[in-house]
Amino acid sequence: MQIKFAHCLIDSDRHRFFRGSEPVHLEPQVFDLLMLLATSDGELVTRDIMIEKVWRGLTVSEATISARINAARKPVGDDGKRQSVIKTVPRRGFQLVVPVTMTGDAPTPRANPKADSQQTVRFTTSADGVNIAYAQSGNGLPLLRAAHWISHLEMDWDSPVWRPLLQRLSSRHRLIRYDQRGTALSGRDFPGKGIDEFVDDLAAVADAAGLDRFPILAPSQAAPVAITFAARYPDRVSKLILLGGYAVGRALRPAAPGDVEEEIMLSLIKSGWGQHGSAFVQAFSSFFIPDATNEQIRSFVEIQLASASPEGAVKLRRLIDRFDVSDLLDQVQAPTLVMHARDDVVHPIDQGRQLASGIRDARFVMLDSANHIQLPQQAVFEKMLTEVEGFLASDHNNI
């Protein structure tokens, strides 16, 4: 559908915005906000409707809403003083006050944000016979999200920590993701030899999903797995996105200021894994998601219990803390984006710098955050997704 107003055009099918004849890049939430206003037939759009449609029901502050409205006014040639296109109705909401014309099919209303898209869970077998559960959701060009510690395909889908990210990625891609061996729906028993097992799992999922050449989004310890896969199969990886990753595992690298030592992490896991209200939960969440809400922490803890036993979590932690791909970085040929939170204590930012400096022509983006997992209620979440979407949309060495 094409929507025209105030010398602007929104192409909803191609997710593009034009001012006159010039394309204008918009942050995804700004695009969604303009779409919502433009398709509301001049009616008032309340803050509650905006939160439901644009933020998918997440709690956001008035300051966040105001910032997005200001960002939406600029590309349409408006500002808060004139309000000639977007009018503020004090204490009630906002409305588009210019004529709108539409051509093409109208978008299907989204009555329930959780039901925007569905996922299908299947199983495949890795090289050593371990069952690996994987899920597919959305349509479009493929994106494989490599597995990380503490996940659950079913529970992540409804988690306030993960749901906004998964639905956003699924809205633009055929998203494939899987539970790491030893966790959740994948096989819990495995030999535990080293990184090659995890690389074989990634390959098995890609094969089962029918992927030939594809981009990989690799968070945390998935980064060394994806790097090994990209070095081993250069013709299969079109782009590589490394988020909060590392080249040298915690057990093998010198401790950086604020770095969490392996034995401290393992002791916390053994003493309080999945126990609501325990000192472990407070310490653990302060490492991974210090800015999380109580609801997000509760979800994070529930996923811990469902994902692995304390013994299984320790076994995995000992393995992934010993990954070392520092000698493979210069073998990565795929265009690479490295993003890392400035104050991440799970894997310090020096590890992100090492990845970016070791991989040829890699682009490095620092995220202004202390969270290892970026949270949807914070502005840095939008920055992260804007970088990911822009990188995937760029045409260099694309699929």
C-alpha positions, 0 to 999 in steps of 0.5 A: 500500500502507498500512503500520500500526505503533506508531500510525503509517501509511505510505501508499506510494502517496501517499508520505505518513506519519501519526502517529495522524491527523496527517500528518507531513512526512518527508525522503525518505531518512527515508521510504525508511528507515522503508519499508525497516524496516517491510517487512522483516518484523521481520528485521535490516536491515544497514547494507549493505542500507540503503546499497543501498536508501536511498542507492542504493549510494553510500558514506556515513559511519556518522554519516550513517546514525546521523543518519537513524536518529535522524530516523526514530525521532522521528516514530514516537515513539521515541528512541535510549535507549528503542528501543521501535520501532527497535532498534539491533543493535550493529555489525550493523544495525537492526530494527523491533520492533513488529507491522506490518500491511499492506493493498494490493499490496506494492511491487516489490523493487528488485534493482538500484538502477541498474535502478529506472527506465529512460529513453527518448531521442528527438530533436526539431528546434528553430526553426533546424533544430538537432537536440535530444536529449531523454529521458523517465523516470519517471511522474507529473506532468511536470517539465522539467529545462532543459539545462546546460553539460556534460551527456550524456543517456546518461552522466549516467544512470549518473554518480555525480554525476547518477544519484541526482538523476535517479532521485530526480526520476524516482521522483516525476515524469515527468522530461523533460531534454535535451542543450544544443545544441552538446553530447552527443547534440544537434546540435553545429553551430549559429549561436551568436547568443544566448539566443533559440536556447536558449529555442527549444530548451526550447520544442521539447522541451516541445512534443515531450514534449506539455507544455502547462503544466509546472514547470521546474527550471533549474540554472546557466545554464539559469536565464536560459533558463528565465526568458526562457521564463517571461516569454515564455510565462507561461501555460505555466510553472506553477512555476520552480525556479532552482538556482545560476543568475544574471541577468547572465553572467560576462562582463557583471557586475563581478567579485565576491570569489572569482568566476572571471573569464571568461578564466581559465575559457576558458584552463583549458578550452583547455589541459586539457579532459577530460585526466585528472590535468591541472592543469585537472581539479584547478582545474575540479573545485575550482570546480564540485564541490570536495567530490567523490570521485575517482570523481565527478571521473573521471565528470565528466571523462569526461562533459566529453570526450563532451559537447563538444570544447574548441572547442565548450566555449569557444564555448558558454561565451562565449555563456552568459557573456553572457546577461543577463535582469535586465530580465525578472525582474519579468515572471516570473509563475510561483511561483519557488523560488531556491536557491543555494550559499553559497560557490559560485564559479561563480556567486556567491550575489549572483546568486541574491539578485538573482534572488530579489529581482527575481522577485515573491514568489520564495522564497530558500533558501541551501544550506550548500555550496561546490559548484556541483553538489550532491553526493548524499553530503552532507546539503545534497543532501537539503535541496535535494531536500526543498525542491524536492519540497515546492515542487512538491507545494504547491498554489499555482497548480499544474498 
